Amino acid sequence: RCVSLYQHQRVIVQRSSNMLTISQISETLAEAFRRSEHNYVSEQMALDPSDIGKRLYDSPIIKIGSATDPLWEQLKAPQAVGQLFRTPKEWMPSAQTVVSYFAPFSDFVVEGNRADGVDIGNGWLYARVEGQAFLTEMNHFLEQWFVSQGVKALSPYASDEFKYVFEAGSCEDIEDKTLSFTSNWSERHVAFVCGMGTFGLSKGLITERGVAGRFGSVIVDAPLEVTPRPYTDIYEYCTKCGACMRCPAGAITLEEGKSHEKCSAYVHTLRVKYAPRFGCGKCQVKVPCERGIPKK
């Protein structure tokens, strides 16, 4: 399905313009989201028969950043992503722009996780596991689509070179064994640089479609039109209302923000409870930033 869609979209774009626009990219990716069977709950994965056929993600929104933006280097700071982070140019020397997308969770996913303060909704479990595999598929789809337009493209998260350090010393390829909760590419931070939104108290990224969803990105060597970044502060969209402090792990406070250690320890218990799936997301639902930028 993904291949046939890619071929279909290739014909559409070649008939339009040689200049790739954000509108064309958005329409192409949105169509891929609509057509892929992996964006829907299958009979094999369904925990309840009534879940079959439900959509996981709504149509994505896209923002584009410059590969030479000075903020990329700042993401190497310990208080940002950390020293492991690789800039777009370090991933691809010919990089000119970065295409970031936010995939909002569907109402099925969000409303199911709003129902209880502790138990995780089925939709959220699907979206966190099978849904992430689907987004990786979409990253590869974008890579192939850009190549069909004569553009070199690379999705770091979906590549074999992506590295994430969960606990200190857990990654054999990383020399510094003191590092934890860091990676060489962070989709949320990439989205921030590309003008997608700002962080909240829960460390989720608040976009024009809210915080409930997940991100993907592709680095390209084409000079696409860069999205203006309508903010200057990393927490500009967050009102510090404290609603996300409903976190069942007690991992979020107004004074300290989110504790990755407490969150991670709690999610580990959910990996056991909901195996082979996991997830939580209580800080992303029943909050003012759930589906948009909250009013001050």
MIBA-264441 format. One record per residue (C-alpha): z negated, x, y negated; residue in three letters; residue number from 0. Coordinates in nm, 4 decimals. Example, Ala and Ser with C-alpha at 12.3 -4.5 7.8 and 13.67 -1.06 7.14 Angstrom:
residues 2
R        up      east     north    r    k
R   -0.7800    1.2300    0.4500  ala    0
R   -0.7140    1.3670    0.1060  ser    1
END
This chain:
residues 296
R        up      east     north    r    k
R    0.0000    0.0000    0.0000  arg    0
R   -0.0922    0.2759   -0.2414  cys    1
R    0.2325    0.4632   -0.1774  val    2
R    0.4496    0.1539   -0.2171  ser    3
R    0.2702    0.0660   -0.5401  leu    4
R    0.3220    0.4182   -0.6696  tyr    5
R    0.6944    0.3928   -0.5995  gln    6
R    0.7095    0.0500   -0.7670  his    7
R    0.5358    0.1746   -1.0810  gln    8
R    0.7576    0.4832   -1.0934  arg    9
R    1.0639    0.2608   -1.1351  val   10
R    0.8956    0.0586   -1.4109  ile   11
R    0.8033    0.3623   -1.6187  val   12
R    1.1382    0.5351   -1.5790  gln   13
R    1.3060    0.2254   -1.7181  arg   14
R    1.0863    0.2257   -2.0275  ser   15
R    1.0239    0.5474   -2.2184  ser   16
R    1.0144    0.9197   -2.1575  asn   17
R    0.6984    0.9327   -2.3696  met   18
R    0.3914    0.8406   -2.1692  leu   19
R    0.1511    0.6156   -2.3573  thr   20
R   -0.2030    0.5057   -2.2881  ile   21
R   -0.0687    0.1519   -2.2489  ser   22
R    0.1670    0.2574   -1.9697  gln   23
R   -0.1063    0.4532   -1.7936  ile   24
R   -0.3483    0.1605   -1.8254  ser   25
R   -0.0988   -0.0916   -1.6890  glu   26
R   -0.0108    0.1371   -1.3990  thr   27
R   -0.3725    0.1931   -1.2990  leu   28
R   -0.4664   -0.1731   -1.3472  ala   29
R   -0.1847   -0.2763   -1.1141  glu   30
R   -0.3071   -0.0253   -0.8563  ala   31
R   -0.6548   -0.1774   -0.8782  phe   32
R   -0.5142   -0.5268   -0.8268  arg   33
R   -0.2899   -0.4395   -0.5350  arg   34
R   -0.5019   -0.1994   -0.3284  ser   35
R   -0.6709   -0.3687   -0.0334  glu   36
R   -0.9529   -0.1154   -0.0652  his   37
R   -1.0723   -0.2855   -0.3851  asn   38
R   -1.1699   -0.5901   -0.1806  tyr   39
R   -1.4333   -0.6510    0.0842  val   40
R   -1.2672   -0.6413    0.4236  ser   41
R   -1.3762   -0.8268    0.7349  glu   42
R   -1.4776   -0.4956    0.8950  gln   43
R   -1.7117   -0.3902    0.6118  met   44
R   -1.8593   -0.7319    0.5270  ala   45
R   -2.2344   -0.7706    0.5715  leu   46
R   -2.1903   -1.1459    0.5298  asp   47
R   -1.8756   -1.3521    0.6050  pro   48
R   -1.8896   -1.5062    0.2559  ser   49
R   -1.8318   -1.1592    0.1067  asp   50
R   -1.4868   -1.1179    0.2650  ile   51
R   -1.2107   -1.0914    0.0064  gly   52
R   -1.4437   -1.0376   -0.2910  lys   53
R   -1.3246   -0.7841   -0.5489  arg   54
R   -1.5327   -0.4724   -0.6167  leu   55
R   -1.3905   -0.3540   -0.9511  tyr   56
R   -1.2256   -0.5248   -1.2461  asp   57
R   -0.9319   -0.3638   -1.4284  ser   58
R   -1.0259   -0.0221   -1.5682  pro   59
R   -1.0234    0.0929   -1.9299  ile   60
R   -0.8753    0.4308   -2.0200  ile   61
R   -0.9556    0.6908   -2.2859  lys   62
R   -0.7895    1.0280   -2.3407  ile   63
R   -0.9459    1.3541   -2.4581  gly   64
R   -0.8048    1.6880   -2.5664  ser   65
R   -0.8363    1.9747   -2.3174  ala   66
R   -0.9272    2.2027   -2.6086  thr   67
R   -1.2075    1.9860   -2.7486  asp   68
R   -1.5027    2.2174   -2.8336  pro   69
R   -1.7426    1.9728   -2.6645  leu   70
R   -1.6272    2.0911   -2.3221  trp   71
R   -1.8028    2.4248   -2.3660  glu   72
R   -2.1173    2.2478   -2.4840  gln   73
R   -2.1375    2.0669   -2.1484  leu   74
R   -2.2333    2.4022   -1.9942  lys   75
R   -2.5716    2.3822   -2.1680  ala   76
R   -2.8757    2.3209   -1.9390  pro   77
R   -2.9577    1.9958   -2.1204  gln   78
R   -2.6019    1.8680   -2.0572  ala   79
R   -2.4285    1.9246   -1.7202  val   80
R   -2.5214    2.2920   -1.6821  gly   81
R   -2.3659    2.6313   -1.6210  gln   82
R   -2.1667    2.5143   -1.3189  leu   83
R   -1.9502    2.2861   -1.5324  phe   84
R   -1.5871    2.3950   -1.5567  arg   85
R   -1.3815    2.3004   -1.8605  thr   86
R   -1.0388    2.1370   -1.8173  pro   87
R   -0.8744    2.4726   -1.8926  lys   88
R   -1.0840    2.6380   -1.6238  glu   89
R   -0.9679    2.3778   -1.3734  trp   90
R   -0.6060    2.3930   -1.4908  met   91
R   -0.4987    2.6667   -1.7374  pro   92
R   -0.2015    2.4568   -1.8534  ser   93
R   -0.4205    2.1514   -1.9250  ala   94
R   -0.3484    1.9672   -2.2488  gln   95
R   -0.5328    1.6369   -2.2109  thr   96
R   -0.7835    1.4589   -1.9868  val   97
R   -0.7406    1.0961   -1.8793  val   98
R   -1.0765    0.9262   -1.8178  ser   99
R   -1.1195    0.5733   -1.6848  tyr  100
R   -1.4123    0.3354   -1.6482  phe  101
R   -1.3988    0.0839   -1.3630  ala  102
R   -1.6320   -0.2097   -1.4404  pro  103
R   -1.8029   -0.3662   -1.1416  phe  104
R   -1.6844   -0.7213   -1.0722  ser  105
R   -1.9071   -1.0245   -1.1306  asp  106
R   -1.9587   -1.0389   -0.7541  phe  107
R   -2.1109   -0.6900   -0.7592  val  108
R   -2.3160   -0.7286   -1.0777  val  109
R   -2.4510   -1.0790   -1.0224  glu  110
R   -2.5462   -0.9992   -0.6649  gly  111
R   -2.7589   -0.7090   -0.7850  asn  112
R   -2.9198   -0.9134   -1.0621  arg  113
R   -3.0688   -1.1603   -0.8163  ala  114
R   -3.3679   -0.9495   -0.7143  asp  115
R   -3.5643   -0.6748   -0.8867  gly  116
R   -3.5876   -0.4603   -0.5737  val  117
R   -3.3461   -0.5671   -0.2979  asp  118
R   -2.9915   -0.4398   -0.3465  ile  119
R   -2.7035   -0.6876   -0.3533  gly  120
R   -2.4351   -0.6529   -0.0859  asn  121
R   -2.1644   -0.6076   -0.3459  gly  122
R   -2.3457   -0.3150   -0.5038  trp  123
R   -2.3789   -0.1465   -0.1655  leu  124
R   -2.0056   -0.1863   -0.0974  tyr  125
R   -1.9097   -0.0632   -0.4443  ala  126
R   -2.1353    0.2400   -0.4246  arg  127
R   -1.9986    0.3628   -0.0913  val  128
R   -1.6614    0.2126    0.0045  glu  129
R   -1.5983    0.1523   -0.3660  gly  130
R   -1.6406    0.5200   -0.4490  gln  131
R   -1.3928    0.6080   -0.1747  ala  132
R   -1.1528    0.3620   -0.3386  phe  133
R   -1.1944    0.5349   -0.6777  leu  134
R   -1.1206    0.8695   -0.5168  thr  135
R   -0.8046    0.7071   -0.3816  glu  136
R   -0.7214    0.5947   -0.7359  met  137
R   -0.7717    0.9490   -0.8647  asn  138
R   -0.5156    1.0735   -0.6142  his  139
R   -0.2893    0.7827   -0.7060  phe  140
R   -0.2978    0.8901   -1.0717  leu  141
R   -0.2246    1.2506   -0.9719  glu  142
R    0.0839    1.1394   -0.7778  gln  143
R    0.1986    0.9035   -1.0508  trp  144
R    0.1810    1.1737   -1.3177  phe  145
R    0.3711    1.4130   -1.0902  val  146
R    0.6426    1.1469   -1.0581  ser  147
R    0.6728    1.1627   -1.4380  gln  148
R    0.7127    1.5417   -1.4332  gly  149
R    0.3502    1.6022   -1.5335  val  150
R    0.1130    1.8368   -1.3528  lys  151
R   -0.2157    1.6617   -1.2759  ala  152
R   -0.5476    1.7380   -1.1088  leu  153
R   -0.8550    1.5260   -1.0387  ser  154
R   -1.1498    1.7693   -1.0095  pro  155
R   -1.3832    1.5153   -0.8478  tyr  156
R   -1.1273    1.4378   -0.5780  ala  157
R   -1.0393    1.8034   -0.5155  ser  158
R   -1.1690    2.0400   -0.2490  asp  159
R   -1.3185    2.2580   -0.5247  glu  160
R   -1.5603    1.9939   -0.6509  phe  161
R   -1.9223    2.0965   -0.6044  lys  162
R   -2.2408    1.8977   -0.6602  tyr  163
R   -2.5890    2.0419   -0.6272  val  164
R   -2.8336    1.7693   -0.5298  phe  165
R   -3.1484    1.9670   -0.4592  glu  166
R   -3.2191    2.3318   -0.5418  ala  167
R   -3.0673    2.5531   -0.2756  gly  168
R   -2.8773    2.2678   -0.1091  ser  169
R   -2.5311    2.4103   -0.1823  cys  170
R   -2.4473    2.7281    0.0082  glu  171
R   -2.1566    2.8121   -0.2258  asp  172
R   -2.3826    2.8325   -0.5331  ile  173
R   -2.5533    3.1670   -0.5912  glu  174
R   -2.8245    3.0337   -0.8230  asp  175
R   -3.0562    2.8536   -0.5811  lys  176
R   -3.2720    2.7165   -0.8638  thr  177
R   -3.0055    2.4722   -0.9863  leu  178
R   -3.0384    2.1005   -0.9066  ser  179
R   -2.8764    1.7725   -1.0087  phe  180
R   -2.5701    1.9432   -1.1503  thr  181
R   -2.1998    1.9821   -1.0704  ser  182
R   -1.8832    2.1572   -1.1815  asn  183
R   -1.7363    1.8267   -1.3101  trp  184
R   -1.9268    1.5206   -1.4339  ser  185
R   -1.7283    1.1988   -1.4733  glu  186
R   -1.9825    1.0463   -1.7167  arg  187
R   -1.9880    1.3492   -1.9454  his  188
R   -1.6090    1.3740   -1.9299  val  189
R   -1.5896    1.0084   -2.0337  ala  190
R   -1.8240    1.0800   -2.3266  phe  191
R   -1.5981    1.3605   -2.4535  val  192
R   -1.2924    1.1375   -2.4151  cys  193
R   -1.4405    0.8685   -2.6431  gly  194
R   -1.5414    0.6226   -2.3704  met  195
R   -1.8997    0.5678   -2.4818  gly  196
R   -2.2479    0.7142   -2.5258  thr  197
R   -2.5454    0.7598   -2.2976  phe  198
R   -2.8356    0.5216   -2.2598  gly  199
R   -3.2010    0.5740   -2.1783  leu  200
R   -3.1115    0.5428   -1.8087  ser  201
R   -2.8507    0.8198   -1.8465  lys  202
R   -2.5767    0.5677   -1.7718  gly  203
R   -2.2777    0.5721   -2.0082  leu  204
R   -2.2487    0.2625   -2.2279  ile  205
R   -1.8829    0.1671   -2.2743  thr  206
R   -1.7119   -0.1229   -2.4515  glu  207
R   -1.7280   -0.2951   -2.1102  arg  208
R   -2.0900   -0.2028   -2.0591  gly  209
R   -2.2746    0.0343   -1.8291  val  210
R   -2.2259   -0.1406   -1.4924  ala  211
R   -1.9408    0.0475   -1.3295  gly  212
R   -1.8151    0.3900   -1.2286  arg  213
R   -1.5817    0.6558   -1.3671  phe  214
R   -1.2813    0.8638   -1.2682  gly  215
R   -1.0603    1.1193   -1.4400  ser  216
R   -0.7489    1.3331   -1.4138  val  217
R   -0.6570    1.6512   -1.6034  ile  218
R   -0.2891    1.6683   -1.7083  val  219
R   -0.0612    1.9214   -1.8751  asp  220
R    0.1050    1.6593   -2.0976  ala  221
R    0.0302    1.6168   -2.4717  pro  222
R   -0.0868    1.2554   -2.4520  leu  223
R   -0.2240    1.0769   -2.7575  glu  224
R   -0.5954    1.1516   -2.7834  val  225
R   -0.8429    0.8649   -2.8241  thr  226
R   -1.0542    0.8905   -3.1416  pro  227
R   -1.4235    0.9404   -3.0609  arg  228
R   -1.6003    0.6638   -3.2603  pro  229
R   -1.9491    0.8154   -3.2374  tyr  230
R   -2.1317    1.1386   -3.3164  thr  231
R   -2.4626    1.1036   -3.1308  asp  232
R   -2.4934    1.1109   -2.7520  ile  233
R   -2.7243    0.8037   -2.7581  tyr  234
R   -2.5531    0.6174   -3.0419  glu  235
R   -2.4908    0.2939   -2.8499  tyr  236
R   -2.8400    0.2787   -2.6949  cys  237
R   -3.0984    0.0681   -2.8794  thr  238
R   -3.3904    0.2156   -2.6810  lys  239
R   -3.4929   -0.1439   -2.6022  cys  240
R   -3.6577   -0.0328   -2.2779  gly  241
R   -3.4992   -0.3031   -2.0604  ala  242
R   -3.3813   -0.0425   -1.8085  cys  243
R   -3.7440    0.0558   -1.7523  met  244
R   -3.7425   -0.2244   -1.4940  arg  245
R   -3.6461    0.0619   -1.2611  cys  246
R   -3.8335   -0.0006   -0.9317  pro  247
R   -3.8922    0.3751   -0.8970  ala  248
R   -4.0613    0.4025   -1.2364  gly  249
R   -3.8115    0.6766   -1.3173  ala  250
R   -3.7364    0.5691   -1.6778  ile  251
R   -3.9654    0.5899   -1.9801  thr  252
R   -3.9082    0.5646   -2.3545  leu  253
R   -4.0669    0.9052   -2.4041  glu  254
R   -3.8867    1.1051   -2.1353  glu  255
R   -3.5791    0.9005   -2.0523  gly  256
R   -3.4758    0.9183   -1.6864  lys  257
R   -3.6340    1.1436   -1.4255  ser  258
R   -3.3611    1.2488   -1.1825  his  259
R   -3.6267    1.3612   -0.9367  glu  260
R   -3.8034    1.0234   -0.9206  lys  261
R   -3.4739    0.8341   -0.9078  cys  262
R   -3.3395    1.0574   -0.6309  ser  263
R   -3.6545    1.0299   -0.4208  ala  264
R   -3.6429    0.6512   -0.4414  tyr  265
R   -3.2715    0.6294   -0.3625  val  266
R   -3.3363    0.8450   -0.0567  his  267
R   -3.5611    0.5697    0.0811  thr  268
R   -3.2765    0.3235    0.0231  leu  269
R   -3.0385    0.5451    0.2208  arg  270
R   -3.2687    0.4847    0.5161  val  271
R   -3.3169    0.1136    0.4486  lys  272
R   -2.9491    0.0282    0.3942  tyr  273
R   -2.7826    0.2911    0.6151  ala  274
R   -2.4973    0.3684    0.6350  pro  275
R   -2.4808    0.2488    0.2730  arg  276
R   -2.7100    0.3067   -0.0227  phe  277
R   -2.7395    0.2240   -0.3904  gly  278
R   -2.9762    0.0836   -0.6501  cys  279
R   -2.8335    0.0229   -0.9989  gly  280
R   -3.1253   -0.1902   -1.1219  lys  281
R   -3.1093   -0.0027   -1.4542  cys  282
R   -2.7497   -0.1230   -1.5013  gln  283
R   -2.8076   -0.4964   -1.4575  val  284
R   -3.0163   -0.7482   -1.6541  lys  285
R   -2.9993   -0.5143   -1.9551  val  286
R   -2.8330   -0.5729   -2.2978  pro  287
R   -2.5756   -0.2997   -2.2243  cys  288
R   -2.4771   -0.4482   -1.8855  glu  289
R   -2.1377   -0.5777   -2.0035  arg  290
R   -2.0872   -0.4281   -2.3485  gly  291
R   -2.2296   -0.2288   -2.6370  ile  292
R   -2.5630   -0.3879   -2.7371  pro  293
R   -2.6218   -0.5048   -3.0930  lys  294
R   -2.8658   -0.2996   -3.2955  lys  295
END
